[in-house]
Amino acid sequence: MLTNLQEIIERVKKGDQAAFRKIVEEYRQQAFSMAFRITCDEEEARDVVQESFIKVWQKIGTYDMTQKFSTWLYKIVANSAIDRMRQIKRHNLVNLEKVINTIDQINLENTQMEVENKETARLIRWLAEGLPEKQQMVFILRDLQGVDSSEVQQILNMSETKVKSNLYHARISIREKLLKTLK
Amino acid sequence: MKCSNVRKEIDRWIYQYEPETGAEIHRHITSCKACARYLEETRLAAGKIAGLRRMEPILENPEGLTEDIMKAIREDSTEIRHNITEKSGRLPGIIILRRLLAAASVCFFLVFGYEEYIMVDKISRLEKQNAAISQSPQYQSALNLKMAIGILASDPGLLNRNKELKTKKINLMSLFRAALYADMAGITPDALQLLKSSGYGENNLPFKSLLKHFDSTHHTK
């Protein structure tokens, strides 16, 4: 966690590349997680992260210092990832047997789950499949990425009511899907 | 308490990860098998989602990604810096002023440059015309006549005589003009005759000098 983030951002605004590197190192993992959970593809997620940080460098002058930096960054990442997600045309169906195996491995006691990206992607894809795009995004950001509700509103340009309503419907659908599989 | 309200509360507890509170809801769950099952299933589903949240995607070779990003911004640095300055709105006053000055300069050169061109062109044409005129014999004759008119006009005798001329309905200036045209047409003797016929006296010195001048001009031609 960067303690002097404001100072670093001021330096980036002046074109300091070393300061920018610190930002990249601090936020690359979080940015990748978000991009990966949206695109469900490792390579696409890396591209999204790279593209997003270049946008950050180019647009840092427009960043309002009163806003939370991570929210501003995640908005850029989410938008890039959503664009990519729309472009990706998936023809192959998710292997349900493998999904069930992964779900079975998940339990509340296991706090440090070492799962390959491929399996995680498969599971997210299966869960989010069939949901409207807004529900997918709210679910991924709120329940998987752990972004708090007010940030989700800002990232997706949605009202509090819309976020709540989309999340409620997404959870209902996912709950039904999970229960059907686990029975 | 209604089952639908109880289930909303269950969702709030489970998904918001808040501690379970409310004795009334607890009592309802103990007495309602459907709601108890709903609680159990929701816990199971939420547990799986929480587990999925813990499955943090692994970023392979993070340093490589950082280097790729840094390389990209370095390669395009000049262009990017230009964009940052323009798009960020940093120093907007200077940027706007610079653009206004550029626009004003273009307008200035368009308007005044064109005016200057027109003026220079006119002057150049006039100079050419003047040069052409000054070299012509007619121009010299016209100058001489102008001088003669000046001499006659300054003569008080002529002014007195002018009254007589007027009574004879002869306009001296018309005669001079006629003489000028005649001179320009190369018929100076006639012009002289015309002037002589105006009746202007031989004793008038300016007139005599004028006649002499016309004579000399005619003979030099």
Interface residues (C-beta under 8 A of the other chain):
Chain A: K13 G15 Q17 F20 R21 V24 E25 R28 Q29 F32 S33 F36 R37 E42 A45 R46 V49 Q50 F53 I54 W57 Q58 K59 I60 G61 T62 I103 I106 N107 L108 N110 T111 Q112 M113 V115 E116 N117 E119 T120 A121 L123 I124 L127 D143 L144 Q145 G146 Y168 R171 I174 R175 L178 L179 L182
Chain B: D11 Y15 E41 T42 L44 A45 G47 K48 I49 A50 G51 L52 R53 R54 M55 E56 P57 I58 L59 E60 P62 L65 T66 D68 I69 M70 A72 I73 R74 S77 I80 R81 N83 I84 T85 K87 S88 G89 R90
